[in-house]
Amino acid sequence: SSEMDETERFDWKHTIRFNILMLKIVGLWPPGNESYGLTPYTLYSAVVILSFQIGIIFFQIANVFFILGDLQAVTGTIFVLLMEMLASLKSYCLIKNMKMLKQLMLTINSDLFQPKNLQQRKFIQPTLNAWTKVVLTFWFFTIGWLFFSMLCPIFDKSFKEYFLPLPAWYPYNTRTSPHYELTYLHQFVAITCISMVTVNIDSLIAALNMYVGTQFDILCDDLRHFNETGENVSINFDEKLKKCIQHHKEILQFARYTNDFYNWLIFVEFLVGGICIGLAMFQLTLVAPFSNEFHSFIAYVNAISVQTFMYCWFGNEIELKSTKLPYAVFESDWTGLPSDIKKKMIIVLLKTHKPLKMSAFGLFYLSLETFVRILRTAWSYFALLRQVNSPK
């Protein structure tokens, strides 16, 4: 560890610092290590969530009852509405599990989870970079959708007729000034807020999964180099093995807590994701090509696809990396170890034999197979809607 002393501690939270800042702004990340309490921040959170999440959803649901007969209008409202409701569910799960999440943030920076040398730091970097790239892609499509859908009335000049970006019912006349401008502003702020909630909670979950994957990488490397003594000849194998077993236990516990936090979210996300992609693709066939709405639907389909991919990819990585553990044990130079340590190594081999799978209640596993299945489901919904809508 002399190599480690030369360099400062590795800060795992550094990668997600922007995420945390964004969650703070939308009222979903209390400062410091504490959870929600009787603080000004809790009051701020309540105001933001009530006025910018619950408010807009209520007005849009009320509107659905007035347009039930029109398939195009209903599908056009529902695919956005479902994602907004999902954002509220995500906020609820985050608030409910805040104590545990703050604990996970402390665990990830604990001594056991630190990379042991510069070489380990180098090989975890590509995974951190992959997370950043996927998240940036998600941001790109989300901002694209926001831009086209929110400024739609301005681009197609329908603001002159007092059209709002999102069809919603209000208990007052929105077709007069200044009611129209204020309602427009409220919708703009609310949808931006909901988008920020969605992107940042999804990125946080992907980051937690990514952390579990990188920890398996570090553990594999430790096991592979288990019998390398270097200059220090009198190495204590027992201590070293205990540390590896402890590390493995901690990783599994970290993964279990993470999975408990997003069980419900993933379950609903995967059900809703397919429907939303299908509905948005159906909307694409109804609007003029390369119009403003066309671009907004394209961005939306891509954003939801990236969102689902992000969950599945990093979940899939956990499964792949955890299957490498028994091989890493075998690759360590075990032939030269004392016999009692060899026996313990066999136990470790048996313990690590079962790969770790992240799931939603054990119904959907986070894997690339699931991702393909969701896209297939989306296509079926799309085909069904086309059939229902086609002129007889």
TAKAFEN-V497900 format. One line per field, one symbol per residue. ss: DSSP state (H for helix, E for strand, L for the rest). A space follows every 50 residues. Layout:
ss = ???
This chain:
ss = LHHHHHLLLLLHHHHHHHHHHHHHHLLLLLLLLLLLLLLHHHHHHHHHHH HHHHHHHHHHHHHHLLLLLLHHHHHHHHHHHHHHHHHHHHHHHHHHLHHH HHHHHHHHLLHHHLLLLHHHHHHHHHHHHHHHHHHHHHHHHHHHHHHHHH LHHHHLLHHHHLLLLLLLLLLLLLLLLLHHHHHHHHHHHHHHHHHHHHHH HHHHHHHHHHHHHHHHHHHHHHHHLLLLLLLLLLLLHHHHHHHHHHHHHH HHHHHHHHHHHHHHHHHHHHHHHHHHHHHHHHHHHHLLLLLHHHHHHHHH HHHHHHHHHHHHHHHHHHHHHHHLHHHHHHHLLHHHLLHHHHHHHHHHHH HLLLLLLLEELLLEELLHHHHHHHHHHHHHHHHHHHHHHLLL
